[in-house]
Structure formats: C-alpha cells, structure tokens
Amino acid sequence: MSRGWKLLIVSTWFQLMWALSVLGQERFQWLALAIAAITVVTTFKQLNLSLPIWGAIVGLGLVVDSANALAGVLVFDSTLIPIWLVALWLIFSWYANFLASFLTSYPISIVVIVGGVGGALSYFAGFKLGAVDTHLSIFTMMALLFLQWVAIVFVVLRLSTYSERKVSHES
C-alpha cells in the first residue's frame, strides 16, 4: 500500500475515533477506549511507530488536559478528565506518531501554527457539541489552547526528528 493511501486511511480512522469519542462521550467512552487500544496494538509494527514517542505524547496530552481541567480552561461533566478524552489521547498520539514523518518535510513554523489552529479548533468543536465547557471567555480559551497546541505539535515533531536521527545513527 502506498504512503498516500496509508495517510488517507489513518487520517480517516483518527477522525472516526474523534467523532466516536466527542459525540459519544460517556455513552461510548469504554468502546472508544477499547478501539483505541486495539488500534494501537494491532497497527504499531505495520505503521513503524515508536512506543516511547507514542507514550510521551499520551503523557504530555493527559498532563496538559488535566492542568486545563484544574485551571477551568476545560470543564467536563466528570471530576477528572473523562475516559473518552483518554481514548482520544491514545488515538491522537498514534496518529501524530504516524503523521510526523509526513510533516517533517514542511517548515516547522508553518506546521506548528497549522497544528495550533487545528488543535484549538478541535476543542472548540467539542465545546460546540457539548463535550466540554470552560470558565473562561471563548477567546481566552482558544488563545490558551492555540499556544498549548503550538507547543504540543513542536514537541511531537522534535520527538519524531530525534527518533529518526537515532535510528539512522544506529543503522
């Protein structure tokens, strides 16, 4: 299968998982978590992904969203971040780990800005769909999320670049 087809399939799968998690929320959170875990386990080798990078992205995302929940940037129905959001971080990390190799050929400044906008808009969509609320103004929430996602995308790209350099030096 060509890289283009893999990109299309993986991107579509991520979007379907996003919809299941955000639209299904608590109703389908355990299903989303199970599917995310099965996806990661069954496709890791075929997609040539890095477990340490995947784990680092999951950890970073959960820490950032937990801090956002504690600070009132994000408000969920549950006291902790919901299971469906954990599932979303599992599948996002899988997707980002795969996608990073496609994005390293573009200028990092453009990729992090587009990633910052995309990440913030994802939460805005969740807000509009009733999956998340905020104690802040929408503008403030979006500005904070944009800055956080710029940093997250930067870290993802740096981790990917580091991993590729390490693999090429070991070969």
OpenMM code with the backbone's topology and positions (N, CA, C; nanometers):
from openmm import Vec3, app, unit

residues = "MET SER ARG GLY TRP LYS LEU LEU ILE VAL SER THR TRP PHE GLN LEU MET TRP ALA LEU SER VAL LEU GLY GLN GLU ARG PHE GLN TRP LEU ALA LEU ALA ILE ALA ALA ILE THR VAL VAL THR THR PHE LYS GLN LEU ASN LEU SER LEU PRO ILE TRP GLY ALA ILE VAL GLY LEU GLY LEU VAL VAL ASP SER ALA ASN ALA LEU ALA GLY VAL LEU VAL PHE ASP SER THR LEU ILE PRO ILE TRP LEU VAL ALA LEU TRP LEU ILE PHE SER TRP TYR ALA ASN PHE LEU ALA SER PHE LEU THR SER TYR PRO ILE SER ILE VAL VAL ILE VAL GLY GLY VAL GLY GLY ALA LEU SER TYR PHE ALA GLY PHE LYS LEU GLY ALA VAL ASP THR HIS LEU SER ILE PHE THR MET MET ALA LEU LEU PHE LEU GLN TRP VAL ALA ILE VAL PHE VAL VAL LEU ARG LEU SER THR TYR SER GLU ARG LYS VAL SER HIS GLU SER".split()
positions = [
    Vec3(0.0853, -0.1179, 0.0000),
    Vec3(0.0000, 0.0000, 0.0000),
    Vec3(0.0897, 0.1241, 0.0000),
    Vec3(0.0544, 0.2225, -0.0813),
    Vec3(0.1357, 0.3434, -0.0912),
    Vec3(0.1217, 0.4298, 0.0342),
    Vec3(0.2207, 0.5171, 0.0535),
    Vec3(0.2172, 0.6084, 0.1695),
    Vec3(0.0942, 0.6976, 0.1660),
    Vec3(0.0538, 0.7387, 0.0468),
    Vec3(-0.0638, 0.8248, 0.0333),
    Vec3(-0.1910, 0.7567, 0.0817),
    Vec3(-0.2072, 0.6291, 0.0444),
    Vec3(-0.3240, 0.5537, 0.0887),
    Vec3(-0.3213, 0.5307, 0.2383),
    Vec3(-0.2014, 0.4988, 0.2914),
    Vec3(-0.1893, 0.4809, 0.4367),
    Vec3(-0.2289, 0.6095, 0.5089),
    Vec3(-0.1812, 0.7228, 0.4576),
    Vec3(-0.2144, 0.8524, 0.5188),
    Vec3(-0.3652, 0.8747, 0.5176),
    Vec3(-0.4294, 0.8464, 0.4063),
    Vec3(-0.5742, 0.8644, 0.3960),
    Vec3(-0.6487, 0.7733, 0.4934),
    Vec3(-0.6092, 0.6483, 0.5005),
    Vec3(-0.6766, 0.5522, 0.5887),
    Vec3(-0.6550, 0.5889, 0.7357),
    Vec3(-0.5312, 0.6181, 0.7730),
    Vec3(-0.5008, 0.6525, 0.9124),
    Vec3(-0.5711, 0.7830, 0.9514),
    Vec3(-0.5714, 0.8821, 0.8628),
    Vec3(-0.6384, 1.0101, 0.8914),
    Vec3(-0.7888, 0.9913, 0.9070),
    Vec3(-0.8472, 0.9120, 0.8204),
    Vec3(-0.9912, 0.8853, 0.8293),
    Vec3(-1.0240, 0.8120, 0.9594),
    Vec3(-0.9411, 0.7128, 0.9944),
    Vec3(-0.9638, 0.6380, 1.1186),
    Vec3(-0.9550, 0.7309, 1.2397),
    Vec3(-0.8554, 0.8207, 1.2406),
    Vec3(-0.8448, 0.9152, 1.3509),
    Vec3(-0.9712, 1.0008, 1.3603),
    Vec3(-1.0196, 1.0512, 1.2487),
    Vec3(-1.1396, 1.1359, 1.2505),
    Vec3(-1.2621, 1.0592, 1.2997),
    Vec3(-1.2746, 0.9328, 1.2601),
    Vec3(-1.3857, 0.8500, 1.3093),
    Vec3(-1.3755, 0.8294, 1.4604),
    Vec3(-1.2541, 0.8068, 1.5083),
    Vec3(-1.2344, 0.7892, 1.6530),
    Vec3(-1.2621, 0.9195, 1.7280),
    Vec3(-1.2246, 1.0328, 1.6674),
    Vec3(-1.2542, 1.1621, 1.7291),
    Vec3(-1.4061, 1.1759, 1.7423),
    Vec3(-1.4785, 1.1452, 1.6357),
    Vec3(-1.6248, 1.1570, 1.6376),
    Vec3(-1.6860, 1.0628, 1.7417),
    Vec3(-1.6385, 0.9391, 1.7474),
    Vec3(-1.6902, 0.8439, 1.8470),
    Vec3(-1.6664, 0.8960, 1.9883),
    Vec3(-1.5492, 0.9489, 2.0128),
    Vec3(-1.5145, 0.9975, 2.1471),
    Vec3(-1.5925, 1.1227, 2.1838),
    Vec3(-1.5930, 1.2211, 2.0962),
    Vec3(-1.6533, 1.3507, 2.1277),
    Vec3(-1.8056, 1.3453, 2.1198),
    Vec3(-1.8586, 1.2806, 2.0194),
    Vec3(-2.0045, 1.2711, 2.0085),
    Vec3(-2.0617, 1.1680, 2.1048),
    Vec3(-1.9877, 1.0595, 2.1263),
    Vec3(-2.0361, 0.9534, 2.2144),
    Vec3(-2.0134, 0.9820, 2.3609),
    Vec3(-1.9095, 1.0582, 2.3917),
    Vec3(-1.8718, 1.0926, 2.5286),
    Vec3(-1.8880, 0.9739, 2.6237),
    Vec3(-1.9572, 0.9933, 2.7348),
    Vec3(-1.9692, 0.8882, 2.8358),
    Vec3(-2.0451, 0.7651, 2.7842),
    Vec3(-2.1372, 0.7846, 2.6910),
    Vec3(-2.2152, 0.6708, 2.6375),
    Vec3(-2.1259, 0.5670, 2.5713),
    Vec3(-2.0234, 0.6130, 2.4998),
    Vec3(-1.9379, 0.5223, 2.4232),
    Vec3(-1.7917, 0.5282, 2.4645),
    Vec3(-1.7629, 0.5834, 2.5840),
    Vec3(-1.6235, 0.6025, 2.6225),
    Vec3(-1.5454, 0.4723, 2.6344),
    Vec3(-1.6076, 0.3668, 2.6862),
    Vec3(-1.5354, 0.2401, 2.7005),
    Vec3(-1.5133, 0.1747, 2.5653),
    Vec3(-1.6082, 0.1901, 2.4748),
    Vec3(-1.5910, 0.1414, 2.3381),
    Vec3(-1.4770, 0.2176, 2.2701),
    Vec3(-1.4760, 0.3491, 2.2859),
    Vec3(-1.3692, 0.4310, 2.2265),
    Vec3(-1.2331, 0.3908, 2.2824),
    Vec3(-1.2266, 0.3685, 2.4131),
    Vec3(-1.1002, 0.3283, 2.4762),
    Vec3(-1.0550, 0.1919, 2.4238),
    Vec3(-1.1467, 0.0978, 2.4141),
    Vec3(-1.1122, -0.0362, 2.3649),
    Vec3(-1.0657, -0.0305, 2.2194),
    Vec3(-1.1373, 0.0420, 2.1357),
    Vec3(-1.0998, 0.0516, 1.9944),
    Vec3(-0.9657, 0.1225, 1.9796),
    Vec3(-0.9439, 0.2277, 2.0572),
    Vec3(-0.8151, 0.2977, 2.0513),
    Vec3(-0.7007, 0.2048, 2.0895),
    Vec3(-0.7187, 0.1297, 2.1972),
    Vec3(-0.6137, 0.0369, 2.2421),
    Vec3(-0.5894, -0.0729, 2.1388),
    Vec3(-0.6954, -0.1284, 2.0839),
    Vec3(-0.6817, -0.2334, 1.9819),
    Vec3(-0.6130, -0.1776, 1.8570),
    Vec3(-0.6498, -0.0572, 1.8179),
    Vec3(-0.5875, 0.0065, 1.7013),
    Vec3(-0.4379, 0.0204, 1.7212),
    Vec3(-0.3990, 0.0725, 1.8368),
    Vec3(-0.2570, 0.0939, 1.8649),
    Vec3(-0.1825, -0.0396, 1.8635),
    Vec3(-0.2341, -0.1377, 1.9343),
    Vec3(-0.1659, -0.2671, 1.9467),
    Vec3(-0.1541, -0.3380, 1.8117),
    Vec3(-0.2601, -0.3350, 1.7325),
    Vec3(-0.2608, -0.4132, 1.6084),
    Vec3(-0.1898, -0.3457, 1.4909),
    Vec3(-0.1653, -0.2159, 1.4985),
    Vec3(-0.1062, -0.1468, 1.3823),
    Vec3(0.0321, -0.0892, 1.4080),
    Vec3(0.0821, -0.1023, 1.5283),
    Vec3(0.2091, -0.0384, 1.5627),
    Vec3(0.3227, -0.0794, 1.4698),
    Vec3(0.3402, -0.2069, 1.4489),
    Vec3(0.4510, -0.2540, 1.3643),
    Vec3(0.4304, -0.2174, 1.2180),
    Vec3(0.3077, -0.2348, 1.1681),
    Vec3(0.2805, -0.2030, 1.0270),
    Vec3(0.3057, -0.0559, 0.9953),
    Vec3(0.2777, 0.0309, 1.0914),
    Vec3(0.2963, 0.1745, 1.0693),
    Vec3(0.4351, 0.2215, 1.1111),
    Vec3(0.5171, 0.1294, 1.1635),
    Vec3(0.6540, 0.1608, 1.2040),
    Vec3(0.6572, 0.2754, 1.3065),
    Vec3(0.5773, 0.2617, 1.4117),
    Vec3(0.5666, 0.3655, 1.5126),
    Vec3(0.6625, 0.3391, 1.6284),
    Vec3(0.6864, 0.4421, 1.7056),
    Vec3(0.7776, 0.4339, 1.8197),
    Vec3(0.6978, 0.4347, 1.9494),
    Vec3(0.7113, 0.3281, 2.0277),
    Vec3(0.6402, 0.3196, 2.1555),
    Vec3(0.6810, 0.4313, 2.2523),
    Vec3(0.8102, 0.4628, 2.2682),
    Vec3(0.8453, 0.5726, 2.3590),
    Vec3(0.7876, 0.7082, 2.3164),
    Vec3(0.7862, 0.7348, 2.1863),
    Vec3(0.7287, 0.8619, 2.1392),
    Vec3(0.5780, 0.8617, 2.1618),
    Vec3(0.5126, 0.7505, 2.1285),
    Vec3(0.3689, 0.7403, 2.1495),
    Vec3(0.3360, 0.7642, 2.2976),
    Vec3(0.4093, 0.6979, 2.3857),
    Vec3(0.3851, 0.7140, 2.5294),
    Vec3(0.4110, 0.8559, 2.5773),
    Vec3(0.5142, 0.9192, 2.5242),
    Vec3(0.5450, 1.0570, 2.5631),
    Vec3(0.4335, 1.1524, 2.5213),
    Vec3(0.3783, 1.1307, 2.4022),
    Vec3(0.2692, 1.2177, 2.3548),
    Vec3(0.1434, 1.1946, 2.4390),
    Vec3(0.1119, 1.0688, 2.4683),
    Vec3(-0.0039, 1.0386, 2.5545),
    Vec3(0.0145, 1.1084, 2.6891),
    Vec3(0.1311, 1.0908, 2.7500),
    Vec3(0.1575, 1.1518, 2.8805),
    Vec3(0.1471, 1.3034, 2.8765),
    Vec3(0.2082, 1.3638, 2.7753),
    Vec3(0.2026, 1.5094, 2.7609),
    Vec3(0.0580, 1.5567, 2.7483),
    Vec3(-0.0190, 1.4900, 2.6641),
    Vec3(-0.1583, 1.5301, 2.6434),
    Vec3(-0.2425, 1.5186, 2.7689),
    Vec3(-0.2245, 1.4086, 2.8405),
    Vec3(-0.3023, 1.3893, 2.9633),
    Vec3(-0.2639, 1.4905, 3.0705),
    Vec3(-0.1363, 1.5235, 3.0795),
    Vec3(-0.0920, 1.6250, 3.1770),
    Vec3(-0.1480, 1.7620, 3.1391),
    Vec3(-0.1387, 1.7982, 3.0108),
    Vec3(-0.1887, 1.9295, 2.9669),
    Vec3(-0.3389, 1.9403, 2.9910),
    Vec3(-0.4146, 1.8380, 2.9507),
    Vec3(-0.5601, 1.8466, 2.9695),
    Vec3(-0.6006, 1.8372, 3.1158),
    Vec3(-0.5256, 1.7648, 3.1968),
    Vec3(-0.5536, 1.7631, 3.3416),
    Vec3(-0.5293, 1.9014, 3.4012),
    Vec3(-0.4199, 1.9656, 3.3625),
    Vec3(-0.3919, 2.1017, 3.4098),
    Vec3(-0.5002, 2.1980, 3.3617),
    Vec3(-0.5434, 2.1825, 3.2369),
    Vec3(-0.6510, 2.2672, 3.1844),
    Vec3(-0.7807, 2.2468, 3.2626),
    Vec3(-0.8090, 2.1228, 3.3000),
    Vec3(-0.9303, 2.0947, 3.3778),
    Vec3(-0.9198, 2.1556, 3.5181),
    Vec3(-0.8037, 2.1430, 3.5804),
    Vec3(-0.7840, 2.2012, 3.7142),
    Vec3(-0.7940, 2.3536, 3.7126),
    Vec3(-0.7489, 2.4138, 3.6033),
    Vec3(-0.7486, 2.5602, 3.5931),
    Vec3(-0.8811, 2.6163, 3.5410),
    Vec3(-0.9744, 2.5294, 3.5013),
    Vec3(-1.1026, 2.5767, 3.4497),
    Vec3(-1.0990, 2.6163, 3.3031),
    Vec3(-0.9861, 2.5916, 3.2371),
    Vec3(-0.9799, 2.6181, 3.0927),
    Vec3(-1.0752, 2.5218, 3.0227),
    Vec3(-1.0744, 2.3974, 3.0684),
    Vec3(-1.1666, 2.2958, 3.0190),
    Vec3(-1.2479, 2.2452, 3.1373),
    Vec3(-1.3784, 2.2337, 3.1184),
    Vec3(-1.4671, 2.1845, 3.2241),
    Vec3(-1.5456, 2.0665, 3.1670),
    Vec3(-1.5329, 1.9529, 3.2350),
    Vec3(-1.6009, 1.8308, 3.1929),
    Vec3(-1.7080, 1.7956, 3.2955),
    Vec3(-1.7989, 1.7065, 3.2577),
    Vec3(-1.9030, 1.6607, 3.3496),
    Vec3(-1.8436, 1.5803, 3.4652),
    Vec3(-1.7308, 1.5138, 3.4407),
    Vec3(-1.6673, 1.4331, 3.5447),
    Vec3(-1.5653, 1.5182, 3.6209),
    Vec3(-1.5277, 1.4720, 3.7395),
    Vec3(-1.4310, 1.5472, 3.8194),
    Vec3(-1.2902, 1.5351, 3.7623),
    Vec3(-1.2579, 1.4199, 3.7057),
    Vec3(-1.1305, 1.4002, 3.6378),
    Vec3(-1.1538, 1.4121, 3.4879),
    Vec3(-1.0459, 1.4097, 3.4110),
    Vec3(-1.0694, 1.4086, 3.2671),
    Vec3(-1.1403, 1.2779, 3.2315),
    Vec3(-1.2365, 1.2855, 3.1418),
    Vec3(-1.3180, 1.1675, 3.1124),
    Vec3(-1.2414, 1.0596, 3.0354),
    Vec3(-1.2906, 0.9376, 3.0457),
    Vec3(-1.2305, 0.8230, 2.9770),
    Vec3(-1.2270, 0.8460, 2.8265),
    Vec3(-1.3310, 0.9078, 2.7708),
    Vec3(-1.3324, 0.9309, 2.6266),
    Vec3(-1.2186, 1.0230, 2.5840),
    Vec3(-1.1765, 1.1143, 2.6723),
    Vec3(-1.0639, 1.2014, 2.6392),
    Vec3(-0.9324, 1.1241, 2.6467),
    Vec3(-0.9227, 1.0305, 2.7385),
    Vec3(-0.8055, 0.9420, 2.7445),
    Vec3(-0.7975, 0.8624, 2.6141),
    Vec3(-0.9108, 0.8074, 2.5698),
    Vec3(-0.9141, 0.7338, 2.4433),
    Vec3(-0.8698, 0.8226, 2.3279),
    Vec3(-0.9137, 0.9465, 2.3318),
    Vec3(-0.8769, 1.0410, 2.2258),
    Vec3(-0.7269, 1.0690, 2.2254),
    Vec3(-0.6665, 1.0793, 2.3444),
    Vec3(-0.5215, 1.0993, 2.3506),
    Vec3(-0.4464, 0.9754, 2.3031),
    Vec3(-0.4978, 0.8569, 2.3327),
    Vec3(-0.4340, 0.7346, 2.2831),
    Vec3(-0.4318, 0.7332, 2.1308),
    Vec3(-0.5457, 0.7654, 2.0705),
    Vec3(-0.5551, 0.7586, 1.9246),
    Vec3(-0.4874, 0.8798, 1.8605),
    Vec3(-0.4930, 0.9972, 1.9244),
    Vec3(-0.4211, 1.1120, 1.8688),
    Vec3(-0.2709, 1.0855, 1.8682),
    Vec3(-0.2198, 1.0288, 1.9749),
    Vec3(-0.0766, 1.0008, 1.9839),
    Vec3(-0.0341, 0.9017, 1.8759),
    Vec3(-0.1181, 0.8029, 1.8522),
    Vec3(-0.0957, 0.7063, 1.7437),
    Vec3(-0.0902, 0.7787, 1.6103),
    Vec3(-0.1877, 0.8665, 1.5881),
    Vec3(-0.1971, 0.9426, 1.4629),
    Vec3(-0.0791, 1.0381, 1.4476),
    Vec3(-0.0480, 1.1117, 1.5526),
    Vec3(0.0620, 1.2087, 1.5463),
    Vec3(0.1953, 1.1392, 1.5222),
    Vec3(0.2149, 1.0251, 1.5855),
    Vec3(0.3366, 0.9463, 1.5685),
    Vec3(0.3529, 0.9054, 1.4224),
    Vec3(0.2435, 0.8678, 1.3584),
    Vec3(0.2442, 0.8313, 1.2163),
    Vec3(0.2602, 0.9553, 1.1283),
    Vec3(0.1847, 1.0587, 1.1571),
    Vec3(0.1793, 1.1783, 1.0732),
    Vec3(0.3094, 1.2580, 1.0737),
    Vec3(0.3831, 1.2527, 1.1815),
    Vec3(0.5050, 1.3342, 1.1945),
    Vec3(0.6025, 1.3111, 1.0802),
    Vec3(0.6133, 1.1873, 1.0339),
    Vec3(0.7085, 1.1598, 0.9252),
    Vec3(0.6681, 1.2300, 0.7957),
    Vec3(0.5400, 1.2576, 0.7769),
    Vec3(0.4931, 1.3310, 0.6598),
    Vec3(0.5195, 1.4808, 0.6743),
    Vec3(0.5165, 1.5286, 0.7965),
    Vec3(0.5222, 1.6726, 0.8200),
    Vec3(0.6633, 1.7285, 0.8309),
    Vec3(0.7621, 1.6430, 0.8502),
    Vec3(0.8989, 1.6930, 0.8685),
    Vec3(0.9566, 1.7563, 0.7425),
    Vec3(0.8938, 1.7357, 0.6279),
    Vec3(0.9435, 1.7977, 0.5045),
    Vec3(0.8927, 1.9417, 0.4871),
    Vec3(0.8028, 1.9858, 0.5742),
    Vec3(0.7491, 2.1219, 0.5681),
    Vec3(0.8174, 2.2083, 0.6735),
    Vec3(0.8189, 2.3408, 0.6507),
    Vec3(0.8791, 2.4298, 0.7525),
    Vec3(0.8073, 2.4135, 0.8870),
    Vec3(0.8859, 2.3969, 0.9916),
    Vec3(0.8298, 2.3706, 1.1249),
    Vec3(0.7392, 2.4850, 1.1711),
    Vec3(0.7723, 2.6085, 1.1345),
    Vec3(0.6890, 2.7221, 1.1777),
    Vec3(0.5475, 2.7113, 1.1211),
    Vec3(0.5356, 2.6673, 0.9980),
    Vec3(0.4026, 2.6533, 0.9370),
    Vec3(0.3288, 2.5351, 1.0003),
    Vec3(0.3981, 2.4246, 1.0196),
    Vec3(0.3344, 2.3051, 1.0764),
    Vec3(0.2835, 2.3330, 1.2178),
    Vec3(0.3626, 2.4014, 1.3016),
    Vec3(0.3172, 2.4257, 1.4390),
    Vec3(0.2027, 2.5262, 1.4432),
    Vec3(0.2011, 2.6228, 1.3543),
    Vec3(0.0893, 2.7185, 1.3512),
    Vec3(-0.0386, 2.6490, 1.3045),
    Vec3(-0.0284, 2.5718, 1.1966),
    Vec3(-0.1460, 2.4976, 1.1486),
    Vec3(-0.1915, 2.3977, 1.2552),
    Vec3(-0.0962, 2.3301, 1.3195),
    Vec3(-0.1300, 2.2374, 1.4273),
    Vec3(-0.1938, 2.3080, 1.5455),
    Vec3(-0.1454, 2.4270, 1.5784),
    Vec3(-0.2037, 2.5051, 1.6872),
    Vec3(-0.3474, 2.5434, 1.6580),
    Vec3(-0.3725, 2.5856, 1.5357),
    Vec3(-0.5085, 2.6207, 1.4955),
    Vec3(-0.5976, 2.4967, 1.4967),
    Vec3(-0.5482, 2.3882, 1.4375),
    Vec3(-0.6267, 2.2645, 1.4321),
    Vec3(-0.6583, 2.2085, 1.5698),
    Vec3(-0.5583, 2.2083, 1.6579),
    Vec3(-0.5808, 2.1584, 1.7936),
    Vec3(-0.6836, 2.2418, 1.8685),
    Vec3(-0.6693, 2.3733, 1.8614),
    Vec3(-0.7644, 2.4619, 1.9296),
    Vec3(-0.9052, 2.4463, 1.8715),
    Vec3(-0.9146, 2.4365, 1.7392),
    Vec3(-1.0461, 2.4201, 1.6757),
    Vec3(-1.1115, 2.2874, 1.7127),
    Vec3(-1.0311, 2.1861, 1.7370),
    Vec3(-1.0854, 2.0572, 1.7805),
    Vec3(-1.1583, 2.0726, 1.9141),
    Vec3(-1.0990, 2.1464, 2.0065),
    Vec3(-1.1638, 2.1710, 2.1357),
    Vec3(-1.2847, 2.2627, 2.1193),
    Vec3(-1.2761, 2.3581, 2.0285),
    Vec3(-1.3897, 2.4454, 2.0021),
    Vec3(-1.5075, 2.3628, 1.9493),
    Vec3(-1.4781, 2.2674, 1.8592),
    Vec3(-1.5831, 2.1789, 1.8092),
    Vec3(-1.6424, 2.0984, 1.9249),
    Vec3(-1.5561, 2.0481, 2.0139),
    Vec3(-1.6040, 1.9767, 2.1316),
    Vec3(-1.6909, 2.0651, 2.2199),
    Vec3(-1.6533, 2.1913, 2.2323),
    Vec3(-1.7320, 2.2889, 2.3087),
    Vec3(-1.8695, 2.3065, 2.2443),
    Vec3(-1.8711, 2.3252, 2.1139),
    Vec3(-1.9976, 2.3456, 2.0430),
    Vec3(-2.0868, 2.2210, 2.0486),
    Vec3(-2.0250, 2.1044, 2.0552),
    Vec3(-2.1008, 1.9781, 2.0615),
    Vec3(-2.1376, 1.9383, 2.2040),
    Vec3(-2.1005, 2.0210, 2.3012),
    Vec3(-2.1383, 1.9954, 2.4402),
    Vec3(-2.0493, 1.8967, 2.5142),
    Vec3(-1.9328, 1.8638, 2.4584),
    Vec3(-1.8432, 1.7682, 2.5237),
    Vec3(-1.7577, 1.8344, 2.6311),
    Vec3(-1.7381, 1.9628, 2.6191),
    Vec3(-1.6528, 2.0365, 2.7122),
    Vec3(-1.7085, 2.1773, 2.7290),
    Vec3(-1.6815, 2.2361, 2.8437),
    Vec3(-1.7203, 2.3739, 2.8706),
    Vec3(-1.5960, 2.4460, 2.9211),
    Vec3(-1.6103, 2.5708, 2.9564),
    Vec3(-1.4972, 2.6480, 3.0076),
    Vec3(-1.5470, 2.7518, 3.1069),
    Vec3(-1.4580, 2.7916, 3.1980),
    Vec3(-1.4886, 2.9016, 3.2900),
    Vec3(-1.4344, 3.0332, 3.2353),
    Vec3(-1.3732, 3.0277, 3.1196),
    Vec3(-1.3121, 3.1456, 3.0586),
    Vec3(-1.3972, 3.1937, 2.9421),
    Vec3(-1.3607, 3.3092, 2.8890),
    Vec3(-1.4247, 3.3516, 2.7645),
    Vec3(-1.3774, 3.2573, 2.6542),
    Vec3(-1.4560, 3.2444, 2.5498),
    Vec3(-1.4180, 3.1572, 2.4382),
    Vec3(-1.2864, 3.2054, 2.3774),
    Vec3(-1.2703, 3.3365, 2.3650),
    Vec3(-1.1463, 3.3902, 2.3088),
    Vec3(-1.0254, 3.3494, 2.3926),
    Vec3(-1.0360, 3.3632, 2.5241),
    Vec3(-0.9247, 3.3271, 2.6125),
    Vec3(-0.8964, 3.1780, 2.6061),
    Vec3(-1.0025, 3.0967, 2.6095),
    Vec3(-0.9845, 2.9526, 2.5985),
    Vec3(-0.9133, 2.9176, 2.4688),
    Vec3(-0.9588, 2.9744, 2.3575),
    Vec3(-0.8998, 2.9425, 2.2274),
    Vec3(-0.7551, 2.9904, 2.2188),
    Vec3(-0.7257, 3.1069, 2.2743),
    Vec3(-0.5878, 3.1575, 2.2716),
    Vec3(-0.4951, 3.0660, 2.3511),
    Vec3(-0.5394, 3.0236, 2.4689),
    Vec3(-0.4578, 2.9325, 2.5503),
    Vec3(-0.4390, 2.7977, 2.4814),
    Vec3(-0.5468, 2.7450, 2.4264),
    Vec3(-0.5371, 2.6159, 2.3577),
    Vec3(-0.4489, 2.6253, 2.2335),
    Vec3(-0.4578, 2.7359, 2.1620),
    Vec3(-0.3712, 2.7549, 2.0453),
    Vec3(-0.2239, 2.7503, 2.0875),
    Vec3(-0.1891, 2.8249, 2.1910),
    Vec3(-0.0494, 2.8261, 2.2372),
    Vec3(-0.0053, 2.6875, 2.2845),
    Vec3(-0.0938, 2.6184, 2.3556),
    Vec3(-0.0607, 2.4832, 2.4020),
    Vec3(-0.0392, 2.3884, 2.2843),
    Vec3(-0.1249, 2.3986, 2.1837),
    Vec3(-0.1130, 2.3093, 2.0691),
    Vec3(0.0076, 2.3433, 1.9811),
    Vec3(0.0452, 2.4682, 1.9760),
    Vec3(0.1704, 2.5021, 1.9079),
    Vec3(0.2847, 2.4273, 1.9764),
    Vec3(0.2862, 2.4305, 2.1091),
    Vec3(0.3914, 2.3619, 2.1857),
    Vec3(0.3823, 2.2099, 2.1681),
    Vec3(0.2624, 2.1549, 2.1725),
    Vec3(0.2453, 2.0101, 2.1568),
    Vec3(0.2948, 1.9642, 2.0200),
    Vec3(0.2559, 2.0344, 1.9150),
    Vec3(0.2987, 1.9965, 1.7808),
    Vec3(0.4503, 2.0096, 1.7681),
    Vec3(0.5067, 2.1144, 1.8257),
    Vec3(0.6522, 2.1320, 1.8242),
    Vec3(0.7208, 2.0124, 1.8911),
    Vec3(0.6723, 1.9728, 2.0076),
    Vec3(0.7306, 1.8589, 2.0800),
    Vec3(0.7163, 1.7309, 1.9981),
    Vec3(0.5994, 1.7081, 1.9388),
    Vec3(0.5777, 1.5884, 1.8566),
    Vec3(0.6787, 1.5838, 1.7416),
    Vec3(0.6972, 1.6961, 1.6736),
    Vec3(0.7916, 1.6993, 1.5618),
    Vec3(0.9352, 1.6790, 1.6088),
    Vec3(0.9698, 1.7385, 1.7206),
    Vec3(1.1065, 1.7218, 1.7736),
    Vec3(1.1312, 1.5783, 1.8171),
    Vec3(1.0329, 1.5173, 1.8818),
    Vec3(1.0469, 1.3764, 1.9205),
    Vec3(1.0644, 1.2886, 1.7972),
    Vec3(0.9873, 1.3159, 1.6943),
    Vec3(0.9960, 1.2382, 1.5715),
    Vec3(1.1321, 1.2563, 1.5046),
    Vec3(1.1787, 1.3796, 1.4984),
    Vec3(1.3086, 1.4085, 1.4376),
    Vec3(1.4195, 1.3409, 1.5168),
    Vec3(1.4118, 1.3461, 1.6493),
    Vec3(1.5114, 1.2819, 1.7345),
    Vec3(1.5116, 1.1310, 1.7104),
    Vec3(1.3934, 1.0725, 1.7028),
    Vec3(1.3817, 0.9288, 1.6820),
    Vec3(1.4394, 0.8889, 1.5466),
    Vec3(1.4110, 0.9662, 1.4413),
    Vec3(1.4633, 0.9360, 1.3085),
    Vec3(1.6158, 0.9471, 1.3066),
    Vec3(1.6703, 1.0485, 1.3734),
    Vec3(1.8175, 1.0639, 1.3790),
    Vec3(1.8784, 0.9473, 1.4531),
    Vec3(1.8172, 0.9062, 1.5641),
    Vec3(1.8685, 0.7961, 1.6440),
    Vec3(1.8690, 0.6669, 1.5631),
    Vec3(1.7597, 0.6398, 1.4903),
    Vec3(1.7507, 0.5193, 1.4101),
    Vec3(1.8553, 0.5216, 1.2987),
    Vec3(1.8752, 0.6377, 1.2342),
    Vec3(1.9731, 0.6436, 1.1238),
    Vec3(2.1155, 0.6274, 1.1769),
    Vec3(2.1454, 0.6708, 1.2979),
    Vec3(2.2790, 0.6539, 1.3554),
    Vec3(2.3034, 0.5094, 1.3995),
    Vec3(2.1966, 0.4386, 1.4370),
    Vec3(2.2099, 0.3005, 1.4797),
    Vec3(2.2234, 0.2055, 1.3620),
    Vec3(2.1808, 0.2488, 1.2434),
    Vec3(2.1856, 0.1624, 1.1252),
    Vec3(2.3235, 0.1496, 1.0677),
] * unit.nanometer
topology = app.Topology()
chain = topology.addChain("A")
for resn in residues:
    res = topology.addResidue(resn, chain)
    for name in ("N", "CA", "C"):
        topology.addAtom(name, app.Element.getBySymbol(name[0]), res)
